[in-house]
Amino acid sequence: MAELVKNTVEIPTLQTEEKTISPWKEAWQSFYKNRLALAGLIIVVFFIILAIIAPLAAPYSYDGQTLTDRLQPPSSKHWFGTDDFGRDIFSRVVYGARISLWVGFFSVLGSVIAGTLLGIIAGYYGRWVDTIISRVFDVMLAFPSILLAIAVVAILGPSLQNALIAIAVINIPNFGRLIRSRVLSVKQEEYIMAARAIGMKDSRILLHHILPNSISPVIVQATLAIASAIIEAAGLGFLGLGAQPPTPEWGKMLADSKQYLVQAPWTLFFPGIAIALTVLGFNLMGDGLRDVLDPKMKQ
């Protein structure tokens, strides 16, 4: 009889409560298991930290000229060598991280804000509003992105700020069309129809229901777009339409050193490696975020 009572008491203890995991924690666990995505995150964090501590990490001023040391190969004194003005390339690459990341982050931020706003309006209201906005996007996408960026900079004038504006403008259609397609799907959900039925304002529906449920693909696209923005900024700098001397922008450094490809290849090698590693880091991290945030990629 005692054993029966004991078994009766122990039966509830065999049932363990399932631990609930927050969506953010689950996403991080999935992201952490992706080694390539984690490697990309490490690369990105490294360059961000390098940009923040640039005055401490750089042994020389980025614009300090020593003509007697011009075109010196890498050594213990100048880790990455010197350029044709005797400036320390390592210091210029370190400070260049600030420029490239600044252009990448803020140009994409501008594209996300403008593209998301236009995409939500087009997808939610439809009809003639959608037609006008969509046709504007189609016209912008009809031109190669670099040519459109060159046209914008040609109108505004060559400078780093205008290059940032140009890169933001050419990426607006990508985010606008992405968020529009998502909104067209989300607005057909039952909870959106219920919100309309009870008389909820459109602004509240857009901000509290549609936007939170449509933002995941935008986050992924923004991560990948930063990599593209860095390349586009380097391209404009290489053409002389971006940062102006003596600003240590990686693309401008490549343009200034191209004539020394045979005589001093290190002047091109290290800025090029910096661009390649930064872009690789953002691409790997973006692919990992896509696998985590895209429901179609989850098994």
KAHU-V577655 format. One line per field, one symbol per residue. ss: DSSP state (h for helix, s for strand, l for the rest). burial: + if it has 24 or more other C-alpha atoms within 12 Angstrom, else -. Layout:
ss = ???
burial = ???
This chain:
ss = lhhhhhhhhhlhhhllllllllhhhhhhhhhhhlhhhhhhhhhhhhhhhhhhlhhhhlllllllllhhhllllllllllllslllllshhhhhhhhhhhhhhhhhhhhhhhhhhhhhhhhhhhhhlhhhhhhhhhhhhhhhlllhhhhhhhhhhhhlllhhhhhhhhhhhhhhhhhhhhhhhhhhhlllhhhhhhhhllllhhhhhhhhhlllllhhhhhhhhhhhhhhhhhhhhhhhlllllllllllhhhhhhhhhhhlllllhhhhhhhhhhhhhhhhhhhhhhhhhhhhlhhhll
burial = -----------------------------++-----+++++-++--++-++--+---++++++------++++----+++++++++++++++++++++++++++++++++++++++++++++++-----+--++-++--++---++-++++++----+++++++++++++++++++++++++++-++----+------------++--+++-+++++++++++++++++++++++++++++++++-++++++++++++-----+++++++++-+++++++++++++++++++++-----
